[in-house]
Amino acid sequence: MVEVTEDEWEDVDEQLVLVELSGVIDSEFLYKCNPSHCRLLGVETNEPVLQVGSYTFVGRYNDAFGTNVIFKETQDNDTKKLRYLCHTNKTLEMRRAFLKKKKEPDVIKTDGP
């Protein structure tokens, strides 16, 4: 067991963000996707990159129009119910990106030593 003293405690700012994905994507893929296949790179930059399986997205943070309220769907007997989970005023709007292989730079040969 590791003991943390108050001197070692870091102040961490936490911000909830709603991620909106746009572009050509199979919605069934997202439902079946294992969280271990998701990577968010550059979360503190102006253009974070999200990799979900073989899909890549590039995004930008925006203030939401109003407040985004997120609910969790639960099943009670034959009735579906929504339970409040959280809310946020930030949105990360991500568009599908298609990666292409970087060209090798042309090498210029010169005569000389």
C-alpha positions in Angstrom: 0.0 0.0 0.0 1.3 3.5 -0.9 0.7 6.3 1.4 0.3 9.8 0.0 1.0 12.8 2.2 -0.6 16.2 1.7 2.6 17.6 0.4 2.5 15.0 -2.5 -1.1 15.7 -3.4 -1.5 17.4 -6.7 -4.3 19.8 -7.6 -6.0 18.4 -10.6 -8.5 20.4 -12.7 -11.3 18.1 -14.0 -13.6 19.1 -16.9 -16.4 16.9 -18.3 -16.6 17.1 -22.0 -19.2 15.8 -24.4 -17.5 14.2 -27.5 -19.4 14.5 -30.8 -18.2 12.3 -33.6 -19.0 13.2 -37.2 -18.0 11.6 -40.5 -18.4 8.2 -42.0 -18.6 5.6 -39.2 -20.5 2.5 -38.5 -22.6 3.2 -35.4 -22.8 -0.6 -34.6 -19.0 -0.5 -34.3 -19.1 2.0 -31.5 -21.6 -0.1 -29.5 -19.4 -3.1 -29.8 -16.1 -1.3 -29.3 -13.9 -2.3 -26.4 -12.7 0.8 -24.4 -9.2 -0.7 -24.6 -9.3 0.1 -28.4 -9.7 3.8 -27.7 -6.9 6.3 -27.4 -7.2 10.1 -26.9 -4.0 11.9 -27.8 -3.2 15.5 -27.1 -6.1 16.1 -24.8 -4.7 19.4 -23.6 -3.9 20.7 -27.1 -6.1 22.8 -29.4 -6.6 19.8 -31.7 -6.8 16.5 -29.9 -6.8 13.2 -31.8 -9.1 10.3 -31.0 -8.4 6.7 -32.2 -11.3 4.3 -32.0 -10.2 1.0 -33.5 -9.2 1.7 -37.1 -11.0 5.1 -37.1 -9.2 8.4 -36.5 -10.8 11.7 -35.5 -9.4 15.2 -35.1 -11.3 17.7 -33.0 -11.7 21.1 -31.4 -13.1 22.2 -28.0 -16.1 24.5 -28.1 -18.5 25.9 -25.6 -21.9 24.2 -25.8 -25.1 26.1 -26.7 -26.7 25.8 -23.2 -25.9 22.7 -21.2 -25.4 19.1 -22.3 -27.1 16.8 -19.9 -26.1 13.1 -20.0 -28.4 10.3 -18.8 -27.8 6.6 -18.3 -30.4 4.2 -19.6 -31.5 1.5 -17.2 -34.0 -1.4 -17.6 -36.6 -2.0 -14.8 -38.7 -5.0 -15.7 -40.0 -4.1 -19.2 -39.6 -0.3 -18.7 -36.6 1.7 -19.8 -35.7 4.5 -17.5 -33.2 7.4 -17.8 -31.2 8.4 -14.8 -29.2 11.7 -14.6 -25.5 11.0 -14.8 -23.8 14.4 -15.3 -23.8 17.7 -17.2 -21.2 19.8 -19.0 -20.8 23.1 -20.9 -17.9 21.9 -23.1 -18.1 20.0 -26.3 -15.3 18.3 -28.2 -16.4 18.2 -31.9 -14.5 15.6 -33.8 -14.4 15.0 -37.5 -13.2 11.8 -39.2 -9.7 12.1 -40.5 -8.1 9.9 -43.1 -4.4 9.3 -42.7 -2.0 8.9 -45.6 1.6 7.8 -45.7 4.1 10.6 -45.5 6.2 11.0 -48.7 9.9 10.5 -48.3 11.8 13.7 -49.0 13.7 13.9 -52.2 17.4 13.6 -51.7 19.5 16.1 -53.6 22.9 14.8 -54.5 25.8 17.2 -55.1 29.2 16.7 -56.4 31.9 17.5 -53.9 33.5 16.3 -50.7 
